[in-house]
Amino acid sequence: MTDPRDIEIETINGHKTTLRELGGSTYLIVNVASACGFTRQYEGMQALYEAKQSEGLVVVGFPCNQFGAQEPGTHEEIATFCETQYGVTFPMMAKIEVNGDNRHPLYAELCKVPDHEGKEAIKWNFNKFIVREDGSVERYSHRTEPSELPL
């Protein structure tokens, strides 16, 4: 298994990086969307980031438009929405695909951990992955609130 912390990702501003280069020791990775019934989870994600950043937690949002076309905006529109509506200060990445032939390599690696039904594919927006300091990966449903995560 490739260590997900070393897979190249792109910030919403177009800079190449990796999770490891973002700093921290534990990462909460979430495929996000601005027009979803679960979009309110941004609030809980930001609260977690503020509460646990000093302990090494980095929350990372990956916009994705694959579920109900609920993230149609440009990178600039997404960034503005997150900042103005939810006060997001955690790192936001460029829009990606989390399923299918164009699945981002990070999600190809993360999805090797099946969901509670034994499936690899992402079902909806706001699925969550925790990447621990040792590189291990845990997966949580879109219905799991950020405050319920074992962080």
C-alpha positions, 0 to 999 in steps of 0.5 A: 500500500502506498502511503497516502501522505506522500501522494501528490495533491493540488491546492485550490490555488493550484499549488502541488503538495502532499498531505505530509507537506501540509504539516500535522500528523493526522489528517481528516480527508473529506470529499465536499460539495457546496450544494449538498444536504450535508454541506452544513458539516463544514461547520463541524469540520472547521470546529474540529480543525480549530480544536485539534490543529494544535494536536496535529490534526489537519482537515483537508477538503476535496471538492467533488462534483460527481454526486448530483452535480452539487459542486459545479463552481470554479475553484475561486467560487468554492473557496469564497463560499467556504470562507464566507459561509463557514469560515473555513481556514483548513486546506482546500484542494482542487476539485477532483473525481473520487470514483471512476476512471479518473479517480484521483490517486489519493482516493484510489489509495484511500478507497482500498479501505472498504466502507461498512458495506464492503464497497470501495466506491464513494457513495456520496459527498462528505465521506470521511477518511482519517489518515493516522500518523503511522499512515493507517486509514480509517473510513467513515460514512457521510452520515457520520458527523465530524464531532463523532469521529475518533480524533 
